[in-house]
Amino acid sequence: QLCMLPQSACSRVTAVYIASDAAEPITPGALCREFMMSSPLTSTDTRIVMEGGGRRLDLLLAGLYPHASPYIRLTAEEQAAAGRRLGPAVRPFPAAHEQQAWEGAVAA
């Protein structure tokens, strides 16, 4: 698993291979994609090769996950600054409990 690989073990992961006995190739889940997009070991041009059911998909991480979080690869301070910059663009929430949850998350 990529998340268990010590950063000292390598400087860059050039490809990730997923082999399965499923009828179709299995893609990485949302959390795996987010992790790979934020990892210093991978980049948008990291190959993701998936095979299953005799079929192979060979994509770049950028093609598999084209809309990464705007906070990818930012420090905590840079994330906070981006949040302040993007904050005015956020539309009001239709329900009070949604507004309270958002305010709680921002305050945390």
N, C-alpha and C positions, 0 to 999 in steps of 0.2 A: 504494500500500500504506500502510495506516494507520501501521505501525511506522516508515515513512520520513518521515512528515509531521512537520516541526519544530513543537514545541509553540508557538513564537512565531507560527506560521501561522494558528492559530485558537484559540479558547478552549474550544470544545466541538464534538464531532461529533454531529450529531442523527440521522443515518441512514447505514447502509452498504448499498450495492446490489451484488448479485452476480447477473450475467446470464450464462447459459450456453446452449450449444446441446445440452446433455445432454437426455435424455428426461424427466428430472425436475429440479426445483430442487435446487441443490447448497447445502448448509449449510456454514458455516465449520467447519473442523476443530477439534479439541480445543485445539491450541496457539493458534489465532486467537481462540477463545472466551476462553481464559484471559488472553490479552493484552488483549482488549477489556475484560474484567472488571477488570483491574488498571490500565488506562490512565486517567490523569486527564482525558483528552479525552472519554471515554465514561462512561455510567452505565447502571444497570439498565433505564432507560426509553429507551435508544437503539434506534431502529428498525433491524431487520435485514430487508431486502427481498431475496428470492431468487426468480429466475425461470428456468425451463427447461421445454422441452417444451410451451410454451403455458400453463403453470400458474405462478401466482405465490403465494408465501407471504410474509406480512407479519407478523413477530413482533417482540416486544420482546426485548432481550438477556436479560432476566431469564427469559423463557419458553423461550428457546433453551438457556439454560445455568442452570437453576434451583439448582444446588448448587455454588456457587463455593468455592474454597479458603478455609478459615478464616483464611488469612493475607493475603487480598486487601486492598490499600490500607493495610497496616501497615508501619511502618518496621522496619528490621532489629532494633532493640531491642524493639519491640512483638512481633515474630514470636518472638524468643527467649523473652520472657515468656509468650506464649501457649503455646509448646512446653513450657515448664516446668509451666504450669498443666494442660495436657492430658496430660502424660507419665504421671502415675499411672493414667490411664484406659486406657492401652495394654495390651493383653493380651500375655502372654509369647508369643514366637515358637516354633513347633513344632520348628524346625531350628536348630542352632547357627550355621550360616552366615548365616541370616536375622537372628539376633540380632547377630552381628558386623557385618553390613552396616548395621543400624539404629544401633548404637553408633558406628560410623564416621561416619555421616551426622550424628549429633547432635554429635559432637566437632568436625566440620569447621567 
